[in-house]
Amino acid sequence: MDNLIYRTVKVAKIRREACSVYTVKFKDPLTAKATPGQFVMINVIGVDEFPMSLSYIGEISGVTFKVIGEGTQALSEVKVGEYIGIKGPLGHGFQIDPRDRLVLVVGGGIGLAPLIPLIEKLIENGVETKVVFGVRSSEDIFFRDRLSALVDDDLIIVTEDGSYGVKGTAPKIARKLVRENHFSRIYACGPEKMLYKVFRIAVRYGVKAQFSLERYMKCGVGLCGNCCLDPLGLLVCKDGPVFDVETLKKISDFGRFKRDPSGMKIKV
Ligand SMILES: Cc1cc2nc3c(=O)[nH]c(=O)nc-3n(C[C@H](O)[C@H](O)[C@H](O)COP(=O)(O)OP(=O)(O)OC[C@H]3O[C@@H](n4cnc5c(N)ncnc54)[C@H](O)[C@@H]3O)c2cc1C
């Protein structure tokens, strides 16, 4: 249960990856053993505490994030050698079936972050992996070299404005690929509207799939209940953040509602 105890880790590296996207790396024996898709609660001391998926898992682990508000702004400004608090790894990550021959990974924007360690593990397991990475514009692309080194020809970068790669949206390209290939599984992370479209594709074509969801969470360990999903009452922090397609079929909140910090239901 050591993963539930807050500890401080020294920042080993910080890197700007793209417009408002940063990676912060640290050494931590517990996150070194995390499953891709698991997350940590990050405490920027004296500022805020929030969940972040692991984008690097190993002797040096890390999180990659988009600057949104006060917390992520402060995280982007930490210096090498300073300390941050972390708790984790938390939740259930992506499951890999080594019997899978060919899989599709769909990332939307910063949603690519937890998918990268997954892609590394899939490749390590000899699973052929096609990747669709969708962003608004070329300046939002990050991890291009890391992705190319892993999947090379099997990478399609999609921009909404056509400024790089294929013009369009990730779900549109995903649909085309699903029609043309026999995927054993789809993995996806990104904005919920995008995830919901990919979910519909998985259901329509009968492909197994796993999706990483985001909800506002205060504790990350199943106490506050703010990340609960109706009608099953599943908690994104504890039962997820990764859910399979069969579970999501039963969750009416998926693609429609989330909870604000006060617990009130609002539209996704
Ligand atoms: C399991 C999980 C994994 C995540 N992984 C990543 C990641 O790898 N990279 C990344 O850039 N972002 C990730 N996020 C989202 C990230 O937690 C928010 O962007 C961050 O908390 C924003 O904090 P802020 O103080 O900068 O912004 P604020 O100004 O406080 O909030 C801006 C918006 O961020 C969201 N947010 C704020 N606090 C939380 C919270 N405690 N829980 C969830 N959402 C919150 C809310 O929608 C809020 O409206 C993840 C969220 C979850 C639930």
The ligand as a Tripos MOL2 file, in Angstrom:
@<TRIPOS>MOLECULE
LIG
   53    58     1     0     0
SMALL
NO_CHARGES

@<TRIPOS>ATOM
      1 C1         -6.7540    9.8920  -14.5200 C.3       1 LIG1
      2 C2         -6.3670   11.2140  -15.1150 C.ar      1 LIG1
      3 C3         -5.1960   11.3200  -15.8260 C.ar      1 LIG1
      4 C4         -4.8100   12.5310  -16.3900 C.ar      1 LIG1
      5 N1         -3.6580   12.5800  -17.1070 N.ar      1 LIG1
      6 C5         -3.2900   13.7220  -17.6700 C.ar      1 LIG1
      7 C6         -2.0850   13.7780  -18.4480 C.ar      1 LIG1
      8 O1         -1.3660   12.7810  -18.5970 O.2       1 LIG1
      9 N2         -1.7520   14.9610  -18.9910 N.ar      1 LIG1
     10 C7         -2.5410   16.0880  -18.8470 C.ar      1 LIG1
     11 O2         -2.2010   17.1470  -19.3860 O.2       1 LIG1
     12 N3         -3.6920   16.0580  -18.1360 N.ar      1 LIG1
     13 C8         -4.0710   14.9060  -17.5370 C.ar      1 LIG1
     14 N4         -5.2270   14.8940  -16.8010 N.ar      1 LIG1
     15 C9         -5.9970   16.1400  -16.6240 C.3       1 LIG1
     16 C10        -5.3320   16.9880  -15.5240 C.3       1 LIG1
     17 O3         -5.5350   16.3850  -14.2790 O.3       1 LIG1
     18 C11        -5.9130   18.4010  -15.5180 C.3       1 LIG1
     19 O4         -5.6240   19.0290  -16.7380 O.3       1 LIG1
     20 C12        -5.2620   19.2150  -14.4100 C.3       1 LIG1
     21 O5         -5.7260   18.7600  -13.1750 O.3       1 LIG1
     22 C13        -5.5860   20.6890  -14.5670 C.3       1 LIG1
     23 O6         -5.1740   21.3440  -13.3790 O.3       1 LIG1
     24 P1         -4.9150   22.9030  -13.3290 P.3       1 LIG1
     25 O7         -4.7550   23.2910  -11.8970 O.co2     1 LIG1
     26 O8         -3.7970   23.2750  -14.2440 O.co2     1 LIG1
     27 O9         -6.1850   23.4860  -13.9510 O.3       1 LIG1
     28 P2         -7.4950   24.0680  -13.2410 P.3       1 LIG1
     29 O10        -7.5830   25.4920  -13.5870 O.co2     1 LIG1
     30 O11        -7.5690   23.6820  -11.7950 O.co2     1 LIG1
     31 O12        -8.5700   23.2090  -13.9650 O.3       1 LIG1
     32 C14        -8.8060   23.2760  -15.3520 C.3       1 LIG1
     33 C15        -9.6300   22.0580  -15.7150 C.3       1 LIG1
     34 O13        -8.8300   20.8910  -15.4800 O.3       1 LIG1
     35 C16        -9.6030   19.8570  -14.9430 C.3       1 LIG1
     36 N5         -9.1150   19.4920  -13.5960 N.ar      1 LIG1
     37 C17        -8.6410   20.3030  -12.6380 C.ar      1 LIG1
     38 N6         -8.3270   19.6210  -11.5470 N.ar      1 LIG1
     39 C18        -8.6160   18.3350  -11.8070 C.ar      1 LIG1
     40 C19        -8.5590   17.1460  -11.0620 C.ar      1 LIG1
     41 N7         -8.1290   17.1150   -9.7930 N.pl3     1 LIG1
     42 N8         -8.9740   16.0050  -11.6710 N.ar      1 LIG1
     43 C20        -9.3510   16.0010  -12.9510 C.ar      1 LIG1
     44 N9         -9.4630   17.0870  -13.7050 N.ar      1 LIG1
     45 C21        -9.1020   18.2410  -13.1330 C.ar      1 LIG1
     46 C22       -11.0050   20.3650  -14.8350 C.3       1 LIG1
     47 O14       -11.7370   19.9310  -15.9730 O.3       1 LIG1
     48 C23       -10.8620   21.8600  -14.8340 C.3       1 LIG1
     49 O15       -11.9910   22.4840  -15.3410 O.3       1 LIG1
     50 C24        -5.6370   13.6830  -16.2330 C.ar      1 LIG1
     51 C25        -6.8350   13.5790  -15.5120 C.ar      1 LIG1
     52 C26        -7.2000   12.3730  -14.9750 C.ar      1 LIG1
     53 C27        -8.4780   12.2640  -14.2240 C.3       1 LIG1
@<TRIPOS>BOND
     1     1     2 1
     2     2     3 ar
     3     2    52 ar
     4     3     4 ar
     5     4     5 ar
     6     4    50 ar
     7     5     6 ar
     8     6     7 ar
     9     6    13 1
    10     7     8 2
    11     7     9 ar
    12     9    10 ar
    13    10    11 2
    14    10    12 ar
    15    12    13 ar
    16    13    14 ar
    17    14    15 1
    18    14    50 ar
    19    15    16 1
    20    16    17 1
    21    16    18 1
    22    18    19 1
    23    18    20 1
    24    20    21 1
    25    20    22 1
    26    22    23 1
    27    23    24 1
    28    24    25 2
    29    24    26 1
    30    24    27 1
    31    27    28 1
    32    28    29 2
    33    28    30 1
    34    28    31 1
    35    31    32 1
    36    32    33 1
    37    33    34 1
    38    33    48 1
    39    34    35 1
    40    35    36 1
    41    35    46 1
    42    36    37 ar
    43    36    45 ar
    44    37    38 ar
    45    38    39 ar
    46    39    40 ar
    47    39    45 ar
    48    40    41 1
    49    40    42 ar
    50    42    43 ar
    51    43    44 ar
    52    44    45 ar
    53    46    47 1
    54    46    48 1
    55    48    49 1
    56    50    51 ar
    57    51    52 ar
    58    52    53 1
@<TRIPOS>SUBSTRUCTURE
     1 LIG1         1 GROUP 0 **** ****
